Amino acid sequence: MSVTKRKPVTPGEMLTEEFLMPLGLTQGQLAEAMGVPRKHVNEICNGRRSVTVATALLLAKAFGTSADFWLNCQRRTDLWVALHSRDVQSKLDKVKPLNEAA
């Protein structure tokens, strides 16, 4: 399993840098358009909340993107974090592949 050194763009960074800033939108305006509390959007933007399936659907509708776009961004971030976790790495080191001869 290859591990990339460079951390992927988080959903919050993507949301802030590629959507909110260029469109001149505030977190509050986005929250209102999505029908969620401003805190919800703020936590995503600041990396304290993950993008769930429900949130991905809301973001997709608000920006005319796909839910897959947002979920893939979250998945890449989650995978990178897990692969760079010492706890996960130590567990991976102990796994015995089932496709190898015994």
N, CA, C and O atoms as CSV, one atom per row, in Angstrom:
chain,resi,resn,atom,element,x,y,z
A,1,MET,N,N,0.851,-1.172,0.000
A,1,MET,CA,C,0.000,0.000,0.000
A,1,MET,C,C,0.892,1.228,0.000
A,1,MET,O,O,1.710,1.409,0.902
A,2,SER,N,N,0.738,2.056,-0.994
A,2,SER,CA,C,1.585,3.241,-1.060
A,2,SER,C,C,0.984,4.363,-0.219
A,2,SER,O,O,-0.231,4.559,-0.175
A,3,VAL,N,N,1.860,5.077,0.433
A,3,VAL,CA,C,1.439,6.174,1.298
A,3,VAL,C,C,2.038,7.459,0.745
A,3,VAL,O,O,3.259,7.599,0.662
A,4,THR,N,N,1.185,8.381,0.374
A,4,THR,CA,C,1.678,9.655,-0.140
A,4,THR,C,C,2.093,10.551,1.016
A,4,THR,O,O,1.466,10.541,2.075
A,5,LYS,N,N,3.131,11.310,0.813
A,5,LYS,CA,C,3.634,12.211,1.859
A,5,LYS,C,C,2.804,13.487,1.955
A,5,LYS,O,O,2.673,14.073,3.030
A,6,ARG,N,N,2.249,13.910,0.828
A,6,ARG,CA,C,1.524,15.170,0.783
A,6,ARG,C,C,0.078,14.977,1.221
A,6,ARG,O,O,-0.640,14.139,0.676
A,7,LYS,N,N,-0.332,15.749,2.194
A,7,LYS,CA,C,-1.706,15.659,2.693
A,7,LYS,C,C,-2.666,16.182,1.627
A,7,LYS,O,O,-2.410,17.223,1.022
A,8,PRO,N,N,-3.769,15.469,1.393
A,8,PRO,CA,C,-4.728,15.942,0.392
A,8,PRO,C,C,-5.480,17.175,0.881
A,8,PRO,O,O,-5.493,17.479,2.074
A,9,VAL,N,N,-6.093,17.864,-0.040
A,9,VAL,CA,C,-6.923,19.015,0.297
A,9,VAL,C,C,-8.127,18.508,1.073
A,9,VAL,O,O,-8.800,17.573,0.639
A,10,THR,N,N,-8.398,19.113,2.204
A,10,THR,CA,C,-9.549,18.697,3.005
A,10,THR,C,C,-10.833,19.285,2.424
A,10,THR,O,O,-10.785,20.254,1.667
A,11,PRO,N,N,-11.979,18.703,2.776
A,11,PRO,CA,C,-13.235,19.281,2.305
A,11,PRO,C,C,-13.396,20.748,2.741
A,11,PRO,O,O,-13.936,21.566,1.996
A,12,GLY,N,N,-12.934,21.063,3.925
A,12,GLY,CA,C,-13.034,22.438,4.411
A,12,GLY,C,C,-12.186,23.407,3.615
A,12,GLY,O,O,-12.620,24.519,3.315
A,13,GLU,N,N,-10.966,22.985,3.268
A,13,GLU,CA,C,-10.105,23.824,2.436
A,13,GLU,C,C,-10.713,24.002,1.056
A,13,GLU,O,O,-10.702,25.104,0.507
A,14,MET,N,N,-11.241,22.931,0.495
A,14,MET,CA,C,-11.878,22.985,-0.812
A,14,MET,C,C,-13.075,23.931,-0.779
A,14,MET,O,O,-13.246,24.774,-1.660
A,15,LEU,N,N,-13.877,23.777,0.229
A,15,LEU,CA,C,-15.070,24.608,0.368
A,15,LEU,C,C,-14.700,26.084,0.479
A,15,LEU,O,O,-15.294,26.928,-0.190
A,16,THR,N,N,-13.733,26.388,1.312
A,16,THR,CA,C,-13.327,27.778,1.537
A,16,THR,C,C,-12.620,28.384,0.325
A,16,THR,O,O,-13.008,29.443,-0.170
A,17,GLU,N,N,-11.567,27.689,-0.149
A,17,GLU,CA,C,-10.698,28.250,-1.183
A,17,GLU,C,C,-11.279,28.209,-2.594
A,17,GLU,O,O,-11.007,29.098,-3.402
A,18,GLU,N,N,-12.070,27.191,-2.894
A,18,GLU,CA,C,-12.554,27.017,-4.264
A,18,GLU,C,C,-14.018,27.399,-4.461
A,18,GLU,O,O,-14.482,27.520,-5.595
A,19,PHE,N,N,-14.741,27.588,-3.368
A,19,PHE,CA,C,-16.155,27.905,-3.502
A,19,PHE,C,C,-16.536,29.202,-2.791
A,19,PHE,O,O,-16.984,30.150,-3.437
A,20,LEU,N,N,-16.366,29.255,-1.480
A,20,LEU,CA,C,-16.802,30.443,-0.739
A,20,LEU,C,C,-16.066,31.706,-1.156
A,20,LEU,O,O,-16.696,32.709,-1.492
A,21,MET,N,N,-14.746,31.669,-1.137
A,21,MET,CA,C,-13.971,32.874,-1.448
A,21,MET,C,C,-14.200,33.361,-2.883
A,21,MET,O,O,-14.500,34.539,-3.079
A,22,PRO,N,N,-14.068,32.492,-3.890
A,22,PRO,CA,C,-14.271,32.973,-5.268
A,22,PRO,C,C,-15.683,33.510,-5.530
A,22,PRO,O,O,-15.872,34.430,-6.326
A,23,LEU,N,N,-16.667,32.921,-4.847
A,23,LEU,CA,C,-18.052,33.353,-5.054
A,23,LEU,C,C,-18.448,34.516,-4.131
A,23,LEU,O,O,-19.553,35.048,-4.235
A,24,GLY,N,N,-17.553,34.896,-3.243
A,24,GLY,CA,C,-17.836,35.987,-2.320
A,24,GLY,C,C,-18.926,35.651,-1.318
A,24,GLY,O,O,-19.686,36.522,-0.896
A,25,LEU,N,N,-18.996,34.383,-0.940
A,25,LEU,CA,C,-20.016,33.935,0.006
A,25,LEU,C,C,-19.446,33.824,1.407
A,25,LEU,O,O,-18.262,33.542,1.587
A,26,THR,N,N,-20.289,34.047,2.385
A,26,THR,CA,C,-19.897,33.831,3.775
A,26,THR,C,C,-20.367,32.448,4.208
A,26,THR,O,O,-21.207,31.826,3.557
A,27,GLN,N,N,-19.817,31.990,5.301
A,27,GLN,CA,C,-20.263,30.719,5.865
A,27,GLN,C,C,-21.737,30.802,6.241
A,27,GLN,O,O,-22.483,29.837,6.071
A,28,GLY,N,N,-22.148,31.942,6.746
A,28,GLY,CA,C,-23.548,32.137,7.124
A,28,GLY,C,C,-24.484,32.055,5.925
A,28,GLY,O,O,-25.565,31.473,6.016
A,29,GLN,N,N,-24.073,32.634,4.806
A,29,GLN,CA,C,-24.903,32.562,3.598
A,29,GLN,C,C,-25.029,31.131,3.104
A,29,GLN,O,O,-26.109,30.700,2.698
A,30,LEU,N,N,-23.929,30.399,3.138
A,30,LEU,CA,C,-23.980,29.006,2.717
A,30,LEU,C,C,-24.862,28.197,3.661
A,30,LEU,O,O,-25.688,27.399,3.217
A,31,ALA,N,N,-24.687,28.403,4.946
A,31,ALA,CA,C,-25.492,27.681,5.928
A,31,ALA,C,C,-26.978,27.929,5.706
A,31,ALA,O,O,-27.785,27.001,5.761
A,32,GLU,N,N,-27.330,29.171,5.457
A,32,GLU,CA,C,-28.733,29.509,5.213
A,32,GLU,C,C,-29.244,28.815,3.947
A,32,GLU,O,O,-30.354,28.283,3.936
A,33,ALA,N,N,-28.443,28.821,2.891
A,33,ALA,CA,C,-28.840,28.172,1.641
A,33,ALA,C,C,-29.006,26.660,1.827
A,33,ALA,O,O,-29.873,26.045,1.205
A,34,MET,N,N,-28.176,26.071,2.680
A,34,MET,CA,C,-28.234,24.632,2.920
A,34,MET,C,C,-29.277,24.252,3.961
A,34,MET,O,O,-29.669,23.089,4.050
A,35,GLY,N,N,-29.727,25.220,4.747
A,35,GLY,CA,C,-30.689,24.928,5.805
A,35,GLY,C,C,-30.068,24.270,7.018
A,35,GLY,O,O,-30.699,23.446,7.681
A,36,VAL,N,N,-28.816,24.639,7.309
A,36,VAL,CA,C,-28.109,24.101,8.470
A,36,VAL,C,C,-27.611,25.268,9.322
A,36,VAL,O,O,-27.533,26.395,8.835
A,37,PRO,N,N,-27.273,25.009,10.594
A,37,PRO,CA,C,-26.697,26.075,11.412
A,37,PRO,C,C,-25.350,26.534,10.859
A,37,PRO,O,O,-24.630,25.739,10.255
A,38,ARG,N,N,-25.002,27.799,11.057
A,38,ARG,CA,C,-23.721,28.324,10.603
A,38,ARG,C,C,-22.566,27.539,11.208
A,38,ARG,O,O,-21.534,27.348,10.565
A,39,LYS,N,N,-22.742,27.086,12.443
A,39,LYS,CA,C,-21.708,26.312,13.125
A,39,LYS,C,C,-21.351,25.053,12.326
A,39,LYS,O,O,-20.190,24.643,12.302
A,40,HIS,N,N,-22.324,24.453,11.689
A,40,HIS,CA,C,-22.113,23.245,10.871
A,40,HIS,C,C,-21.109,23.541,9.747
A,40,HIS,O,O,-20.145,22.800,9.555
A,41,VAL,N,N,-21.345,24.612,9.023
A,41,VAL,CA,C,-20.451,25.004,7.928
A,41,VAL,C,C,-19.090,25.415,8.481
A,41,VAL,O,O,-18.057,25.041,7.926
A,42,ASN,N,N,-19.083,26.174,9.558
A,42,ASN,CA,C,-17.834,26.618,10.169
A,42,ASN,C,C,-16.965,25.440,10.587
A,42,ASN,O,O,-15.753,25.460,10.375
A,43,GLU,N,N,-17.565,24.428,11.173
A,43,GLU,CA,C,-16.798,23.264,11.613
A,43,GLU,C,C,-16.220,22.486,10.431
A,43,GLU,O,O,-15.118,21.946,10.529
A,44,ILE,N,N,-16.948,22.423,9.323
A,44,ILE,CA,C,-16.397,21.779,8.122
A,44,ILE,C,C,-15.213,22.594,7.609
A,44,ILE,O,O,-14.148,22.047,7.321
A,45,CYS,N,N,-15.411,23.898,7.499
A,45,CYS,CA,C,-14.347,24.778,6.979
A,45,CYS,C,C,-13.083,24.710,7.829
A,45,CYS,O,O,-11.977,24.843,7.307
A,46,ASN,N,N,-13.237,24.506,9.122
A,46,ASN,CA,C,-12.095,24.479,10.031
A,46,ASN,C,C,-11.611,23.068,10.363
A,46,ASN,O,O,-10.782,22.889,11.255
A,47,GLY,N,N,-12.127,22.071,9.650
A,47,GLY,CA,C,-11.643,20.704,9.821
A,47,GLY,C,C,-12.069,20.022,11.097
A,47,GLY,O,O,-11.453,19.037,11.504
A,48,ARG,N,N,-13.113,20.523,11.742
A,48,ARG,CA,C,-13.588,19.913,12.982
A,48,ARG,C,C,-14.816,19.034,12.751
A,48,ARG,O,O,-15.307,18.402,13.687
A,49,ARG,N,N,-15.312,18.986,11.523
A,49,ARG,CA,C,-16.466,18.161,11.189
A,49,ARG,C,C,-16.220,17.540,9.825
A,49,ARG,O,O,-15.737,18.196,8.903
A,50,SER,N,N,-16.558,16.272,9.716
A,50,SER,CA,C,-16.430,15.567,8.444
A,50,SER,C,C,-17.655,15.812,7.580
A,50,SER,O,O,-18.727,16.152,8.080
A,51,VAL,N,N,-17.482,15.636,6.290
A,51,VAL,CA,C,-18.606,15.727,5.363
A,51,VAL,C,C,-19.291,14.368,5.337
A,51,VAL,O,O,-18.698,13.369,4.928
A,52,THR,N,N,-20.539,14.341,5.774
A,52,THR,CA,C,-21.337,13.122,5.752
A,52,THR,C,C,-22.057,13.017,4.419
A,52,THR,O,O,-22.009,13.940,3.606
A,53,VAL,N,N,-22.713,11.911,4.200
A,53,VAL,CA,C,-23.487,11.728,2.976
A,53,VAL,C,C,-24.553,12.819,2.864
A,53,VAL,O,O,-24.734,13.408,1.798
A,54,ALA,N,N,-25.253,13.084,3.961
A,54,ALA,CA,C,-26.299,14.104,3.942
A,54,ALA,C,C,-25.725,15.487,3.623
A,54,ALA,O,O,-26.297,16.233,2.828
A,55,THR,N,N,-24.612,15.818,4.235
A,55,THR,CA,C,-23.985,17.110,3.975
A,55,THR,C,C,-23.467,17.188,2.546
A,55,THR,O,O,-23.559,18.238,1.910
A,56,ALA,N,N,-22.926,16.090,2.038
A,56,ALA,CA,C,-22.443,16.054,0.651
A,56,ALA,C,C,-23.590,16.336,-0.317
A,56,ALA,O,O,-23.407,17.043,-1.309
A,57,LEU,N,N,-24.744,15.797,-0.038
A,57,LEU,CA,C,-25.913,16.054,-0.888
A,57,LEU,C,C,-26.310,17.528,-0.855
A,57,LEU,O,O,-26.658,18.108,-1.884
A,58,LEU,N,N,-26.257,18.131,0.335
A,58,LEU,CA,C,-26.595,19.550,0.466
A,58,LEU,C,C,-25.583,20.435,-0.259
A,58,LEU,O,O,-25.960,21.365,-0.972
A,59,LEU,N,N,-24.304,20.142,-0.074
A,59,LEU,CA,C,-23.259,20.913,-0.752
A,59,LEU,C,C,-23.371,20.764,-2.269
A,59,LEU,O,O,-23.211,21.735,-3.009
A,60,ALA,N,N,-23.644,19.547,-2.719
A,60,ALA,CA,C,-23.779,19.300,-4.152
A,60,ALA,C,C,-24.913,20.124,-4.748
A,60,ALA,O,O,-24.769,20.708,-5.822
A,61,LYS,N,N,-26.019,20.166,-4.056
A,61,LYS,CA,C,-27.155,20.938,-4.577
A,61,LYS,C,C,-26.852,22.430,-4.534
A,61,LYS,O,O,-27.189,23.155,-5.471
A,62,ALA,N,N,-26.229,22.893,-3.475
A,62,ALA,CA,C,-25.927,24.323,-3.328
A,62,ALA,C,C,-24.957,24.808,-4.406
A,62,ALA,O,O,-25.100,25.922,-4.908
A,63,PHE,N,N,-23.976,23.987,-4.764
A,63,PHE,CA,C,-22.935,24.429,-5.691
A,63,PHE,C,C,-23.019,23.809,-7.081
A,63,PHE,O,O,-22.195,24.116,-7.942
A,64,GLY,N,N,-23.987,22.955,-7.310
A,64,GLY,CA,C,-24.105,22.335,-8.625
A,64,GLY,C,C,-23.009,21.332,-8.910
A,64,GLY,O,O,-22.616,21.139,-10.061
A,65,THR,N,N,-22.516,20.696,-7.864
A,65,THR,CA,C,-21.498,19.661,-8.009
A,65,THR,C,C,-22.178,18.319,-7.762
A,65,THR,O,O,-23.406,18.237,-7.743
A,66,SER,N,N,-21.391,17.279,-7.574
A,66,SER,CA,C,-21.963,15.980,-7.213
A,66,SER,C,C,-21.648,15.680,-5.753
A,66,SER,O,O,-20.677,16.188,-5.194
A,67,ALA,N,N,-22.480,14.853,-5.154
A,67,ALA,CA,C,-22.200,14.412,-3.789
A,67,ALA,C,C,-20.902,13.616,-3.759
A,67,ALA,O,O,-20.159,13.668,-2.779
A,68,ASP,N,N,-20.626,12.875,-4.841
A,68,ASP,CA,C,-19.382,12.101,-4.924
A,68,ASP,C,C,-18.147,12.986,-4.811
A,68,ASP,O,O,-17.145,12.591,-4.215
A,69,PHE,N,N,-18.220,14.176,-5.382
A,69,PHE,CA,C,-17.103,15.113,-5.306
A,69,PHE,C,C,-16.722,15.370,-3.844
A,69,PHE,O,O,-15.551,15.281,-3.475
A,70,TRP,N,N,-17.717,15.687,-3.023
A,70,TRP,CA,C,-17.480,16.008,-1.616
A,70,TRP,C,C,-17.102,14.769,-0.818
A,70,TRP,O,O,-16.240,14.832,0.058
A,71,LEU,N,N,-17.744,13.642,-1.117
A,71,LEU,CA,C,-17.428,12.410,-0.395
A,71,LEU,C,C,-16.039,11.899,-0.737
A,71,LEU,O,O,-15.343,11.379,0.135
A,72,ASN,N,N,-15.624,12.034,-1.984
A,72,ASN,CA,C,-14.270,11.623,-2.368
A,72,ASN,C,C,-13.220,12.497,-1.702
A,72,ASN,O,O,-12.162,12.010,-1.304
A,73,CYS,N,N,-13.505,13.771,-1.583
A,73,CYS,CA,C,-12.593,14.684,-0.890
A,73,CYS,C,C,-12.444,14.251,0.574
A,73,CYS,O,O,-11.337,14.224,1.111
A,74,GLN,N,N,-13.565,13.914,1.209
A,74,GLN,CA,C,-13.531,13.459,2.604
A,74,GLN,C,C,-12.830,12.111,2.711
A,74,GLN,O,O,-12.044,11.898,3.634
A,75,ARG,N,N,-13.104,11.195,1.777
A,75,ARG,CA,C,-12.498,9.866,1.799
A,75,ARG,C,C,-10.984,9.950,1.675
A,75,ARG,O,O,-10.258,9.269,2.399
A,76,ARG,N,N,-10.507,10.785,0.754
A,76,ARG,CA,C,-9.052,10.941,0.582
A,76,ARG,C,C,-8.407,11.462,1.861
A,76,ARG,O,O,-7.338,10.998,2.257
A,77,THR,N,N,-9.054,12.420,2.502
A,77,THR,CA,C,-8.539,12.970,3.758
A,77,THR,C,C,-8.533,11.915,4.851
A,77,THR,O,O,-7.533,11.757,5.552
A,78,ASP,N,N,-9.635,11.191,5.007
A,78,ASP,CA,C,-9.730,10.153,6.044
A,78,ASP,C,C,-8.680,9.069,5.839
A,78,ASP,O,O,-8.050,8.621,6.798
A,79,LEU,N,N,-8.491,8.649,4.599
A,79,LEU,CA,C,-7.513,7.608,4.300
A,79,LEU,C,C,-6.098,8.087,4.600
A,79,LEU,O,O,-5.298,7.343,5.169
A,80,TRP,N,N,-5.784,9.325,4.222
A,80,TRP,CA,C,-4.454,9.865,4.483
A,80,TRP,C,C,-4.189,9.930,5.994
A,80,TRP,O,O,-3.115,9.552,6.461
A,81,VAL,N,N,-5.172,10.407,6.739
A,81,VAL,CA,C,-5.017,10.511,8.201
A,81,VAL,C,C,-4.800,9.130,8.804
A,81,VAL,O,O,-3.928,8.951,9.654
A,82,ALA,N,N,-5.594,8.149,8.366
A,82,ALA,CA,C,-5.448,6.791,8.902
A,82,ALA,C,C,-4.085,6.201,8.565
A,82,ALA,O,O,-3.447,5.586,9.419
A,83,LEU,N,N,-3.635,6.384,7.330
A,83,LEU,CA,C,-2.353,5.820,6.921
A,83,LEU,C,C,-1.165,6.498,7.599
A,83,LEU,O,O,-0.068,5.940,7.621
A,84,HIS,N,N,-1.366,7.674,8.142
A,84,HIS,CA,C,-0.308,8.381,8.845
A,84,HIS,C,C,-0.462,8.302,10.364
A,84,HIS,O,O,0.238,8.989,11.107
A,85,SER,N,N,-1.377,7.465,10.807
A,85,SER,CA,C,-1.593,7.254,12.231
A,85,SER,C,C,-0.702,6.114,12.717
A,85,SER,O,O,-0.671,5.045,12.109
A,86,ARG,N,N,0.006,6.338,13.792
A,86,ARG,CA,C,0.877,5.284,14.336
A,86,ARG,C,C,0.059,4.077,14.776
A,86,ARG,O,O,0.478,2.936,14.582
A,87,ASP,N,N,-1.101,4.324,15.366
A,87,ASP,CA,C,-1.957,3.235,15.836
A,87,ASP,C,C,-2.411,2.362,14.666
A,87,ASP,O,O,-2.334,1.135,14.731
A,88,VAL,N,N,-2.877,2.995,13.613
A,88,VAL,CA,C,-3.325,2.240,12.440
A,88,VAL,C,C,-2.138,1.535,11.793
A,88,VAL,O,O,-2.254,0.378,11.389
A,89,GLN,N,N,-1.015,2.207,11.690
A,89,GLN,CA,C,0.167,1.603,11.069
A,89,GLN,C,C,0.624,0.370,11.838
A,89,GLN,O,O,0.999,-0.632,11.229
A,90,SER,N,N,0.599,0.429,13.162
A,90,SER,CA,C,1.023,-0.740,13.936
A,90,SER,C,C,0.057,-1.904,13.739
A,90,SER,O,O,0.478,-3.061,13.725
A,91,LYS,N,N,-1.226,-1.611,13.587
A,91,LYS,CA,C,-2.200,-2.673,13.305
A,91,LYS,C,C,-1.983,-3.242,11.912
A,91,LYS,O,O,-2.070,-4.455,11.717
A,92,LEU,N,N,-1.702,-2.384,10.946
A,92,LEU,CA,C,-1.454,-2.854,9.572
A,92,LEU,C,C,-0.232,-3.758,9.506
A,92,LEU,O,O,-0.212,-4.739,8.764
A,93,ASP,N,N,0.787,-3.416,10.291
A,93,ASP,CA,C,2.016,-4.210,10.295
A,93,ASP,C,C,1.770,-5.636,10.785
A,93,ASP,O,O,2.531,-6.543,10.448
A,94,LYS,N,N,0.720,-5.843,11.573
A,94,LYS,CA,C,0.419,-7.160,12.140
A,94,LYS,C,C,-0.510,-8.000,11.261
A,94,LYS,O,O,-0.685,-9.193,11.507
A,95,VAL,N,N,-1.097,-7.389,10.251
A,95,VAL,CA,C,-2.036,-8.115,9.395
A,95,VAL,C,C,-1.298,-9.095,8.502
A,95,VAL,O,O,-0.281,-8.762,7.894
A,96,LYS,N,N,-1.829,-10.314,8.433
A,96,LYS,CA,C,-1.257,-11.346,7.568
A,96,LYS,C,C,-2.161,-11.462,6.335
A,96,LYS,O,O,-3.323,-11.846,6.463
A,97,PRO,N,N,-1.653,-11.140,5.163
A,97,PRO,CA,C,-2.472,-11.234,3.943
A,97,PRO,C,C,-2.986,-12.661,3.740
A,97,PRO,O,O,-2.238,-13.627,3.885
A,98,LEU,N,N,-4.250,-12.775,3.407
A,98,LEU,CA,C,-4.873,-14.078,3.230
A,98,LEU,C,C,-4.569,-14.712,1.886
A,98,LEU,O,O,-4.803,-15.906,1.701
A,99,ASN,N,N,-4.053,-13.938,0.950
A,99,ASN,CA,C,-3.786,-14.480,-0.380
A,99,ASN,C,C,-2.373,-15.054,-0.508
A,99,ASN,O,O,-2.002,-15.533,-1.579
A,100,GLU,N,N,-1.595,-15.015,0.546
A,100,GLU,CA,C,-0.254,-15.589,0.514
A,100,GLU,C,C,-0.307,-17.025,1.032
A,100,GLU,O,O,-1.090,-17.350,1.925
A,101,ALA,N,N,0.516,-17.853,0.469
A,101,ALA,CA,C,0.568,-19.254,0.900
A,101,ALA,C,C,1.043,-19.349,2.342
A,101,ALA,O,O,1.922,-18.598,2.768
A,102,ALA,N,N,0.461,-20.268,3.084
A,102,ALA,CA,C,0.794,-20.426,4.502
A,102,ALA,C,C,2.083,-21.179,4.702
A,102,ALA,O,O,2.502,-21.395,5.840
